[in-house]
Amino acid sequence: MNLTVKKANSLKQKPDESNLGFGTIFTDHMFNMDYDPEKGWHNQRIEPYGPMIMDPATMVLHYGQSIFEGLKAFIGESGEVRLFRPKDNFARLNRSARRMCIPEIDPATVIEALKELVRLDKSWVPSAPGTSLYIRPAIVATDPYVGVRASSTYRFFIILSPVGAYYKEGFNPVKIWISKDYVRAVIGGLGEAKTAANYAASLYASEEAHKNGYTQVLWLDGVERKYIEEVGSMNIFFVIGDELVTPALTGSILAGITRESVIKIASEKWGMKVSERKISIDEIMEADAKGILKESFGTGTAAVISPVGNIKYGDKIITINNGEVGPVAKKAFDTITGIQYGKLEDPFGWVEII
């Protein structure tokens, strides 16, 4: 890889690790590379973090042709920097790229560039409990053209952000609200791609949920409006009786890396019955009425595991596990974060040391 490095002339002041939010502070450097049909992906460079100059006609601004990923780096028990499942994130980035008519990247090349970037900004990786370095790779269309077609040029970039808890509740249970009036995605659409359009489609209902005191929206399928899909920024799990259930990936749900981690750990290490299947909101309400809905929690890179304490559907509100963190959610959180921070054995080879 022909990677050039230009260091920043002046470095930013580091934030207070005990008071980190999420996604508001960025490190001194970023990675960039460009694409055009003649050269392919080229001009790989690490340079000072800063604005990108765009023509007002740049296609991403008008037609939303963009994709992104989210992964994290952690300070391990011995002071080493640890990446969690980077190969899986960049494999998913390429799946999103295919769906959005964006040229694929070479994961090995990009992971090596990411490691160099993290090495350069290693002092930004926080070490306070519960903190990490959030990594945001993205690709945006860059043709200056007002017309609906796929762009022929692109910019790939990676930015880094030291973060604390994603939700203000931290690991305490959140309240989620089921939208009856709006849908986020349908089978055959963009739901399984990590693209800006999916998140734009969720904003209106999310604002409505926030105004009513709820943290996130739990989406139902876009056709029958009865089958549970995912939360705005997380996949969703339920413990019904002795079964761990999560909606099947049918083309309208993002294939979460943390989701897959929970499934693998629960089924292969804990011996739990894990089902990926259709699950209706009526089934959840019935399970609650029977007293067999034991837990619910969301999974995602940002929050890792987020227990769900309340679900609102129409005029009905159900409280799960007395609004407290359940044992499966706690065990999943402790196991995954234990692997991430190097406190537990990594049986699946998920961690890469920088």
DRENLOMI-804298 format. One line per field, with one value per residue (C-alpha): x, y, z. Coordinates in steps of 0.2 Angstrom, whole numbers. Layout:
BEGIN
xx <- c(X,...) .
yy <- c(Y,...) .
zz <- c(Z,...) .
***
This chain:
BEGIN
xx <- c(0,7,1,7,6,5,5,-4,6,-4,-13,-30,-32,-38,-55,-59,-62,-74,-86,-86,-102,-104,-98,-94,-75,-63,-45,-30,-30,-41,-38,-43,-43,-51,-59,-61,-64,-46,-36,-48,-45,-30,-21,-21,-16,-17,-18,-24,-43,-52,-66,-68,-72,-87,-94,-113,-118,-109,-120,-120,-128,-143,-145,-139,-127,-117,-112,-104,-98,-95,-83,-72,-54,-51,-37,-33,-27,-9,-11,-13,-25,-38,-50,-66,-71,-64,-64,-83,-86,-77,-85,-102,-96,-93,-111,-118,-107,-114,-132,-128,-118,-102,-85,-79,-64,-50,-53,-35,-28,-41,-38,-19,-22,-34,-21,-8,-21,-25,-6,-4,-18,-16,-16,-34,-39,-48,-44,-57,-70,-83,-75,-68,-62,-77,-71,-82,-77,-88,-89,-98,-102,-92,-96,-102,-118,-136,-145,-150,-137,-123,-108,-91,-80,-80,-71,-68,-63,-61,-63,-60,-69,-66,-83,-92,-110,-121,-137,-138,-146,-129,-132,-148,-164,-171,-189,-194,-209,-217,-222,-239,-239,-222,-210,-191,-188,-196,-189,-181,-177,-161,-164,-150,-137,-129,-133,-138,-155,-160,-156,-165,-181,-181,-179,-197,-203,-188,-192,-209,-204,-191,-205,-215,-201,-195,-177,-179,-192,-195,-199,-212,-212,-217,-230,-241,-236,-235,-218,-204,-189,-176,-173,-167,-149,-149,-155,-167,-168,-181,-180,-197,-197,-180,-178,-168,-177,-172,-180,-173,-163,-175,-168,-175,-164,-146,-135,-127,-110,-115,-131,-121,-109,-123,-130,-114,-109,-127,-129,-111,-104,-120,-130,-145,-159,-157,-170,-169,-187,-202,-209,-225,-229,-244,-233,-223,-239,-246,-229,-230,-248,-243,-228,-215,-207,-192,-181,-178,-162,-154,-137,-126,-108,-112,-121,-115,-130,-144,-158,-176,-187,-203,-211,-226,-237,-253,-261,-253,-236,-227,-214,-201,-192,-198,-189,-172,-157,-160,-147,-145,-142,-130,-120,-120,-113,-100,-95,-93,-85,-74,-67,-66,-55,-45,-52,-59,-53,-57,-63,-68,-53,-63,-50,-35,-21,-13) .
yy <- c(0,17,27,45,53,71,75,90,105,108,95,97,97,80,79,74,55,55,66,59,60,52,58,76,76,70,66,75,65,56,44,48,40,44,34,37,24,26,24,15,18,28,42,34,47,51,69,82,81,95,100,93,105,101,108,113,100,86,71,65,81,79,60,53,40,36,22,20,9,10,0,3,2,-2,0,-18,-24,-22,-5,-12,-5,-18,-18,-28,-38,-25,-38,-40,-22,-19,-35,-27,-10,-19,-27,-9,-3,-16,-11,8,6,11,3,-10,-7,-19,-23,-28,-12,-2,-11,-8,10,11,3,16,30,23,21,40,45,32,45,48,31,33,21,26,12,11,22,18,25,25,23,29,24,31,33,47,51,66,69,87,83,86,71,54,41,33,44,39,47,44,49,36,43,37,48,44,50,46,41,36,29,31,33,45,30,21,2,6,0,12,15,12,17,7,17,13,27,26,13,14,0,-13,-30,-25,-8,-1,-8,-21,-7,4,20,37,36,23,34,49,39,36,54,60,45,46,64,60,46,58,71,58,53,37,34,25,19,0,-2,-14,-22,-10,-21,-29,-18,-32,-40,-33,-28,-17,-2,15,11,-7,-24,-31,-47,-55,-68,-78,-92,-101,-95,-80,-73,-60,-55,-65,-55,-54,-40,-25,-27,-22,-38,-31,-36,-36,-45,-59,-59,-62,-76,-85,-83,-88,-103,-110,-105,-104,-118,-107,-110,-95,-92,-80,-79,-68,-62,-51,-37,-48,-62,-50,-43,-61,-67,-52,-56,-74,-69,-77,-61,-61,-49,-37,-29,-20,-23,-12,-6,11,4,-14,-20,-9,-17,-12,-8,-2,-4,7,1,11,15,0,0,-15,-16,-29,-38,-24,-11,-19,-26,-44,-58,-62,-44,-42,-58,-53,-36,-42,-56,-45,-30,-42,-49,-31,-25,-41,-46,-62,-75,-72,-89,-83,-73,-57,-45,-38,-30,-14) .
zz <- c(0,-5,10,14,31,34,53,60,64,80,91,99,118,124,132,150,149,164,154,136,126,109,92,96,98,84,84,76,60,47,33,15,-2,-19,-33,-51,-65,-73,-57,-46,-27,-25,-16,1,14,32,35,48,52,43,31,14,0,-11,-26,-22,-36,-27,-30,-12,-7,-19,-20,-4,-12,3,15,32,46,64,74,90,97,115,128,134,150,146,137,120,107,102,87,88,72,59,45,47,47,31,23,27,20,4,4,7,-8,-20,-15,-17,-34,-25,-30,-17,-6,-2,16,20,13,22,39,38,34,49,60,55,59,76,80,75,86,100,114,109,114,131,145,158,161,148,135,118,102,89,71,57,39,26,7,-2,-21,-27,-45,-47,-57,-54,-62,-55,-59,-49,-47,-56,-42,-23,-7,6,23,41,56,75,90,109,116,132,133,118,128,142,152,150,154,162,153,140,134,116,106,92,77,70,57,49,42,39,26,16,8,-8,-2,7,25,24,18,30,20,26,18,31,45,37,35,54,60,60,71,82,86,90,101,110,113,122,133,123,119,102,89,87,69,62,45,31,23,36,50,63,63,73,64,73,84,76,80,86,82,95,105,117,130,129,141,139,120,114,99,86,70,55,42,28,18,27,43,45,49,65,70,89,84,77,91,104,93,92,111,117,105,105,122,134,125,124,112,99,86,71,65,62,78,79,91,95,101,112,120,122,130,142,147,150,161,149,142,153,144,129,124,109,101,92,90,99,114,114,124,129,140,136,151,143,126,121,107,104,121,129,139,145,158,155,170,182,172,177,168,165,167,149,144,158,154,135,140,152,139,124,133,142,125,118,133,134,151,144,132,114,108,91,85,84,91,81,91,85) .
***
